[in-house]
Amino acid sequence: MTTERTPSHSILFVCLGNICRSPTAQAVFEAHLVTSSLADQIKVDSAGTAAYHLGKAPDPRSRAAARSRGYDLDHLRARQVTAEDFHQFDYILAMDADNLQQLEAMAPEHSRASLALFLDYAAATDQREVPDPYFGAGDGFETVLDLCEQASQGLLAHLQSESL
């Protein structure tokens, strides 16, 4: 008999529209979990603070940049953060200060979630925010991937130190 393991931690990555930064963070972190054999122990999702792109796939430029590094974003669809998310996730990690501020304002009383910036876990950079590549040049999507890879390593190390 096979028993399915209940995740011991849950993480929600959040940006503005949930089509560039947060789905990239989700896919990168999920890949780190797979290579660390921890995919069944941590639930991962992404969402946006705004409802601009509900139900849409990630930006084609995000998908192409991710694909070039072996990450798959094609199955992800944009959704908006809900009040229930604050009770269902241990960590809600924002890509920038504006979205963190939005999350803090949205957080219901007695929220279970710990709110922080995703790059708080990136030891290799002094950047605090993942820049939004949506209106910029194509290299912005590569920068997002670089930062997500760094922060994912730090986040995974943090969770492992908490004795998964």
C-alpha positions in Angstrom: 0.0 0.0 0.0 1.3 3.4 -1.0 0.7 6.3 1.3 0.9 9.8 0.1 2.8 12.1 2.3 1.3 15.3 3.6 3.5 18.4 2.9 5.2 19.7 6.0 5.6 23.2 4.6 3.7 25.4 2.1 5.0 28.4 0.2 3.2 30.9 -2.0 5.2 33.2 -4.3 3.5 36.5 -5.1 4.0 39.3 -7.7 1.6 41.8 -9.2 0.0 39.9 -12.1 1.3 36.3 -11.6 2.5 36.0 -15.1 6.3 36.7 -14.9 8.1 36.7 -11.5 6.0 34.6 -9.2 5.4 31.7 -11.7 9.1 31.7 -12.4 9.9 31.5 -8.7 7.4 28.7 -8.4 8.9 26.6 -11.2 12.5 27.3 -10.1 11.8 26.4 -6.5 9.8 23.3 -7.5 12.8 22.1 -9.6 15.1 22.6 -6.5 12.7 20.5 -4.5 12.7 17.7 -7.1 16.5 17.6 -7.2 16.6 17.6 -3.4 14.0 14.8 -3.2 11.7 17.1 -1.2 8.9 17.7 -3.7 6.4 15.6 -1.6 7.2 17.6 1.5 6.6 21.1 0.4 3.5 22.6 -1.3 4.2 25.4 -3.7 2.0 27.8 -5.6 2.0 31.3 -7.0 -0.4 34.2 -7.2 -0.7 37.9 -7.9 -2.0 40.8 -5.8 -3.9 42.1 -8.9 -6.5 40.4 -11.1 -5.1 41.6 -14.4 -4.4 38.2 -15.9 -6.6 35.7 -14.2 -6.5 32.3 -15.8 -3.8 33.2 -18.3 -0.6 31.3 -18.9 2.7 33.0 -17.9 4.1 35.6 -20.2 5.6 33.9 -23.3 9.0 35.6 -22.6 9.0 34.2 -19.1 8.2 30.7 -20.5 10.9 30.9 -23.1 13.6 32.1 -20.7 12.6 29.4 -18.2 12.5 26.7 -20.9 16.1 27.6 -21.9 17.2 26.7 -18.4 15.1 23.6 -18.2 12.1 25.0 -16.2 8.5 24.4 -17.3 5.9 27.2 -16.7 3.5 26.1 -19.4 1.0 24.4 -17.0 0.7 27.4 -14.6 -2.2 29.8 -14.7 -2.5 33.2 -13.1 -4.6 33.6 -10.0 -5.1 36.3 -7.4 -4.2 36.0 -3.7 -7.2 35.1 -1.5 -7.8 35.5 2.2 -7.7 31.7 2.5 -4.1 31.8 1.3 -3.0 33.4 4.5 -4.4 30.4 6.4 -3.2 27.7 3.9 0.4 28.7 3.5 3.3 28.9 6.0 5.3 31.4 3.9 4.0 34.0 1.5 7.0 35.5 -0.3 6.6 38.7 -2.3 8.8 39.7 -5.2 9.0 43.3 -4.3 8.2 45.8 -1.5 5.0 47.1 -3.1 3.5 43.6 -3.3 4.7 42.8 0.3 2.9 46.0 1.4 -0.3 44.9 -0.4 0.0 41.4 1.3 0.4 43.0 4.7 -2.7 45.1 4.2 -4.6 42.0 3.0 -3.5 39.7 5.8 -6.5 38.7 8.0 -6.2 38.6 11.7 -4.6 35.4 13.0 -2.9 34.7 9.7 -0.7 31.6 9.7 1.5 32.8 7.0 4.9 34.4 7.5 5.2 37.4 5.0 8.6 38.3 3.6 10.5 39.2 0.4 11.7 36.2 -1.6 15.1 37.8 -1.9 15.5 37.8 1.8 16.7 34.2 1.2 19.2 35.1 -1.5 22.6 35.4 0.2 24.5 36.0 -3.0 22.9 39.4 -3.8 22.3 42.6 -2.0 19.2 43.2 -4.1 16.0 43.1 -2.1 13.5 43.0 -4.9 13.0 40.9 -8.0 12.5 43.5 -10.8 9.4 43.3 -12.9 10.6 42.4 -16.5 7.1 42.9 -18.1 7.8 46.3 -19.7 11.6 45.9 -20.0 14.0 44.3 -22.4 14.3 40.5 -22.8 17.3 40.3 -20.5 15.1 41.2 -17.6 13.6 37.7 -17.7 17.2 36.2 -17.4 17.7 38.5 -14.3 14.5 37.2 -12.8 15.7 33.6 -13.3 19.1 34.4 -11.8 17.6 35.9 -8.7 15.0 33.1 -8.3 17.7 30.5 -8.5 19.7 32.2 -5.8 16.7 32.8 -3.5 15.5 29.2 -4.1 18.8 27.8 -2.9 18.7 30.0 0.3 15.0 29.2 0.9 15.6 25.5 0.6 18.6 25.7 3.0 16.4 27.6 5.4 13.6 25.0 5.3 16.1 22.2 5.7 17.6 23.9 8.8 14.1 23.8 10.2 14.2 20.0 10.1 11.8 19.2 7.3 
